[in-house]
């Protein structure tokens, strides 16, 4: 387990900085293709790329990224301030003639509305470093796809106090500190909290407080402006012989942990406060997964706005295969078959036909709820890391529209977003298009079909004329009934403003 110490972490950070231990430098050192291979769990290409290099960056890359023991003299030279002994005192290595890593440290870059930067993030040895095999049940995961997704989803708007529920290695807490005054990071794993404290010190962040406990127990009676959580949402059989990994398994049956978070989070939000989380939900007993999430939201002790986006849906076999492999058990082995059987038995017992994965945004409104959006978004997203800014703009647009009746909207001036394009599809020899498609290049990368009236309106929104006069002019052009066209287009205009195709001028 790590032993966070401020002085030792400061020394390590100074040495890493001096060695240029950053993503771009490492990528250049072992090559672009090798760097991409690391993301697929392969370290041999990176080792080949480093060749016989013995400089500080190469030594630290082998030791802290690839998880290979290095000669003590080389590590002392690469870490002149901390030394190999300091790395051992931090609990990150064992030192003899060679330095054997007991954790990894990897640079992780980020981009948000404030600019770019990079963190160093320590976590337990992963498959790249260990060469495969089953993980320990108290394994503390490093930065993965889900954690990067949630980090990108976080609203980049100011918040006073944030709760990172189930912090793991602390990436969400560090991300939240980009806009928040302070963060309380909780976890039921003392090992995870130790990594979080170490990572906060390593990145010179003094605004993160850690607390031990399950779910909302460590913050009973407290409220926050923002709550972010990548909870242990993986649906795992509660059967003998099936490992339960702390970083992903909440110890409850089915999707009960996500349900408990959704039902309980509102009580810990200040009025206007927002919670964001990732989760799985089951379609079972003939009830669609999104409908079950809707029921959870409705049963919250405090009313909530909700925007739930399902990104993918897997059948029970696909789902089980994915998470068995994630735990380090290879397909085709007797152990894999045993675990697969346990998963399928568990799903069959509850009548589960599919499992959804997605994003949940909940808000405690200052008045009555006005947002209840449950949708499936399966298309590729242009920039998932920038979704937080898009969500913030969408919430602002929704709130403004909620205060506007149709007359007010008709009097508003709008403009078309710069990333919106239009495509018209014609049958050969036919002048009028059969399909008009509007597509956005940012946000969720949505594509919608538009009739000539809507396409004309979107094309004409340049900030000069209000929506009402534009619709009237389009009605004259199309020889359509003006009031009927207005009644048809205004609801669609509301959707386009929230989705980012249009914005207020």
N, C-alpha and C positions, 0 to 999 in steps of 0.2 A: 504494500500500500504506500502511496506517496506520503511524504512528510513535509508539507509546505513550510517553508521558512523564507521570510521576506528578504533577508540578506543574501541567502544562497540563490533565490530566484532572480534577484537583481544581477548577481554575478553571471548566472546562466544566460540571462537576456543580453547582457553586454557581450558575452562571448559569441552567442548566436548572431548578433548584429555584426560583430567584427568579421565573422566568417561568411557573411552574406548568405546566411541560411534562410533563403526566401524561395518562393515558388519559381519565379522566373530564372533565378540562378541555378537551381537544381535541374529545372527542365533543360536549360542550356547545357548543363554538365553531362547529363546522360542521354540527352536527345529527346526530340518530340515524340517519336514512336514509342520509345521506352517509357516515357512519362505517361503516355496514354495506356500502356500495358499495365502499369502499376494500378491504375484505376480498375483493371480487370483481374487484379490479384496476382500478377506476374512480376517477379523481381529480377529474373535472369537477364532480360534485355537491359535493365538499368545497370546491373553489375558489369555487363559487357561494355556498356557505354562509358563507365568510369575507368575501365581498364586498369592501368597501374598507377593512377593518380593517388597521391598520398597527401594532398593539401588538406586544410581544415574542412573545407566544404565537402570533399569526397569522404573523409573520415566520418563526419557527422551524418552525411547522407546514408552511408552504410549502417551506421550504428542506430540512428534515431528514426530513420524512415524505413529502411529495409530490415532492421532488426537483427543485424549480424554482429557478433562479437568482434571487437577491434583491439589491437595491442594497446596496452596501458600507456606506453610512451606516446603513441599517436594521439590518443584521447587527451592526454595532458597537454600536448602541443596544440590541439584543436580548441581546448577549453582552458586557456592560460590563467584566467581569473578564478574559475570554479574548480578546475581540476577533476580528475576521475573520482577522487575521494568525495568531493562535493556532490557529484552526481549520485554517488552511493548514499550519502546522507539524506538526499532528497527522496530516496527510495526508488530511484529510476534505473538503477543498475547495480550489479554485483561486481566487485573489483578484485582481481587477482593478477596473474600475469596478463590476462586479457580482461577487458571490460565487457560484461555480458548484459545486454539491455533487459530491463524488466518492465519497460514501458516504451511507447513510441512518442515522438514529438514531431508534428508535421506542421508546416506553414499552411495557412488557409486564407486565401485572399477573399475580399468582399467588395461589393459595389453598392452604394445606396445614394440617396439624394444629397448626402453631404460630401460624397466623393468616394475615393477608393482607399483601401488599406489592407492590412494583413495581420492575422493573429498567429501566434504559436499555440498549438493545442496538443496537450499530452493526454494519452489514454492507454488502456491496456494493449498488450501486444495483439495484433490482429492476424488474419490468415497469411498476409504477406510476410509478416515477421516470423510466424511460427511454422510456416510451410504447410498449413492445413491441420485438420483434426478438430475434434469437438472442442467448443469453448467452455471455459469455466462458467458455472451458473452465476457467479458474482462479477462476470466480465463487465467492464466499463467501456462502452463503445466510443469510438472516435467519431469523426465527422462522416456521416453517410448521406445518402440521397434524401432520406426523410428529414434529417436535421437541416440540410441546406434548403430544402423546400420551405420548411416552416420559417427559417431565418429570412428567406426572401419574401414571405407572406406578411411578416410583421409590419404593422402600420408605421411609417417613418414620421409620425407626427408627435409633438411633445407630450410627455406624460410625466407626472411627478413620481409615482411609485408603481413599480411593476413586480408581479409575482411570476417567477419561472418555476412551474410545478413539474417536478420530476426532471431535474436539471441535467442529469447525466454528467458529461464532461464539462458542461457550462457554456456551450456555444450560444444557446438562446439568451442566457444572461448577458454575455458579452455583446451580443447583437442589440439587445434591449437598451444597454447602456449608451448606445449611440444617440438615443433620443430621450432617455429617462434619467431623472435625478438619482434614483437608487433602485436596486433590485434585491428582492428576497428570493433566494434560490433554495428549493427544498428537494429532498429525495429520501427514500427509505433506506438507501445504501450509504453507509458512512464512507465506503470506498469511493463512490461517485462524488460525494461532497469534498473529499480530500483532493480529487482531481480538479474539481471546480475551483477550490481555493488556490491550488497551485497555478492553474491557468490564469486566474485573476491576477495573482502576483506576477506571473511571467509576463503578462501584458500590461502591467502597471495600472491596474484598475482597482481602486479602493472603494468603489461604490456597490460591491456585491456582498451581501450577507447570506451565509448558509445556515440552514436549519434542517435537522433530522426528523423524519416522520413520513407517514403515508398520506397521500392526497392532501386534503385541507386541514388535517389535524395540526400541523405546525403553525397555522395562521388562523386558528379558531377565533372568531369575533372580529377579524381584521378585514378591511376592504382595500382595493387597489384600483388605480386608474386603468391599468392594463394587466391582463393575465395571458401568458403564453405557456403552452404545454404541448410537448411531444410525449404523451403518456405511453406507458407500456400497453399498447392497444392490441397486440397480436393475440389472436384467438388460439389458445392452446388447450389440448385435452387435460383435464384434471384427473389424470390416470397414473397409476403406479408405473414407474419406469420412464415416464416422459419428462425430460428436463424442463425446468422453468427458469429461464434466464431473466435476471432482474431488470436488464435494460429494455426488455420487450414484453415480458409477461406479467400481468397485473395480479395473477393468482385468483381470478374470478372466472366464472363459467361464461363461455361465449363472449358477447360484447358488453357484458355487464359493467366493466370498468369505464368504458367510454360513456355509457348511459349514466353512471354515477357522476362523472365529471360534468356532463351536460346539465343534468338536473341540479347540481349543487353549485355551479360556478357563479350564478347570478347573485347569490347571497354574499359573495366576496368582491363584487364590483361596486364602485362608487356610481352614483347616477351619471350616465353618459359614458361609463367605463366599458371597455371592449375586451372580450376574451377570444383568443385564437388558438385552435388546436387541430391536430391531425387525428384521424381515427378510422377504425373499421366498424362496419355494421352488417348484420346478417339479414338476408331475406329468408324468412322462415315461416312455416305454417301458412304460406300463401300471402303473407304481408310483406310488401316491398320494403327494402332497407331504408330508403329515404322517408317513407311514411312512418317507420318506427322512430327515426330521429325526430320527425315532426312531433310525435307523441311525447318524446322525452322533453322537448322544448316546452310544449304546452303544459307539462306537469311541473315546471319549475316553480318554486315558491314565490318568485318575483317575475313579473312579465318581462319577456325578452324579445328584442328584435333578433332575427335569425337569417343568415345567408349560408346555406350548406351546398357545397359543390362536390358531387361525386365524380372522381377522375377516372376510376376504373372499376371493373367488376370481374371477379374470378370465380370459377366454379370450385367446389370443394377440393377436387384433386389438384388443380393448379395451385390453389392457396396452400395446401399442405406441402406440396413439393417445394414451393418457394421458401417456406420458413424452416423446413427440415434441412434444406441445403444451407440456409443462412446460419444454422447452428453448427455447421461443419461436418454433417453426415453425408457421405457421398451416395448418389443414386446407384441402385443396383446391389448395394450391400444388404446383408440380412438385417442389420440394424435399421437401415432406411425403410425396408419393407415393414418391419415391426412398427416403426413410428407412423408410417403412412396408414397402416390399419387402424391405429389408435385414433388418428385424426378423423378418418372417415367414419369410424364408429361414433365419435363424438358429434359430428355434424348430423349423422343419420338420426341420432337420438332426439335432436331438437328439430328435425325436419328442415335443415338448412339447405337451400338450393344454390345460393351464391353469397359472396362476401364483397361488399363495396368498400372502397377506400376513397377518402377525400378530405376536404378542408371544411372546417366549421368556424364561422365568425358569429359570435353572440354579443349583443349589446344590451346593457340595462338602460332603457330610455328614461329620460326625465319626465316624460308624459306617457301616453299610451303607445304601445308598439305600432309601428307603421311598416316594418319590413319583415316579410315572410317569403323568402325566396329559396326554393329547393330545386336544384337542377343537376343535370348530367352534362359535363363538359369533357368530351373525349378527344377533341382535336389537339394536336401539338400546340403548346403555348410558346409564343415567340421568345419571351424572356421571363422564365419563371422566377428568376432572382429579382425581377423588378415589379412583381405583382403587388407588393405592399403599397407602393405609391398609387397604383391603379385602384386598389381597394379603397384607399383613403379618399381619392377623388370621387369614386362611385358613391361612397357613403355621403359625402358632402353634397353631391348632386341629388341623391335620393332625398335628403333632408330638405333641400331647397324646394324640390318639386312637391314634396308632401305639404308644403305651406302654400302652394299655388293652385288655384282652381283653373279651369280651362281658359277662362278669359285672361287671367294673368299670364298663362303660358303663351296664349296667342299674341300677347303684347310684348313677349320677350324676344330679344334678338340673339340668334345662335350662329355658331360657325362650325363648319365641318372640320374634324380633326385632320391633321396633316398626314396621318398614316392610313387614312381610308382610301381605298381604291374601288373602282366599279368595273365589272365585267359583264358584257352582254353576249348572250348565246343565241345564234340564229340558225334555223334550218337552212340548208342550201337553197338559194333562190328566193327566200322570204325576207322582205324588208324589215318588218317589225320583229324585235327580239322575243323569243319564247321564254327566256329566263334572264332576269337582271339580278346580279349578285353584288352585294356590298360586302367588302371584306376589310377588316382592320389589321394593320401590321404590328400593333402593340397590344397591350392588355391581354385578354384571353385569346386573341387571334380569332375572334368570332367571324362567321360568314352568315349573312341573312339574305333571303330572297326578297326582292322589292318589286312592287308593281310600278308602273310608270309615274304615278303621282308621288309616291314616296321617294323614288329615285330622283325625280325632278326637285323635290323639296331639299333633299340632302345636297344635291348639286348646287342649289341656289343659296344655301346658308353660308354667307360670306361676311356677316356682321353688318350689312347695310340695311336690310329690311327686316321687320319683325315677322314672326311665324304666321300670324293671321293674314296680313297682306300677301305674303308669299303663297299661301294656300289659295287665296282668292284668285290670284293671278294664274296659278296652275290650273284651277278649275276652269277659268275662261279659256286657257290654251287647250285643255283636253275636252272642252265642251261638256263638262261634268257639273253636277249639282253642287254648288259651293258649300252649303251647310252640311250636306251628306259627306263630302270629302273632308271637311274639317273634323266631323265626328269620327271619321275613319282614321285620319292621320294623327290626331293629337295623342291618343294612347300610344301609338308607335313611336312618336317623338319622345315621349317620356322614357320609353325603354332605351332608345338610342342615346339619350343624354346619360342615363345611368351607366350604360355599357361603354360609353366613351367614344361613340361615333360622332356625337355632337357635344358642344359645350356652350355654356353661357358666354356671351360676348361682353 
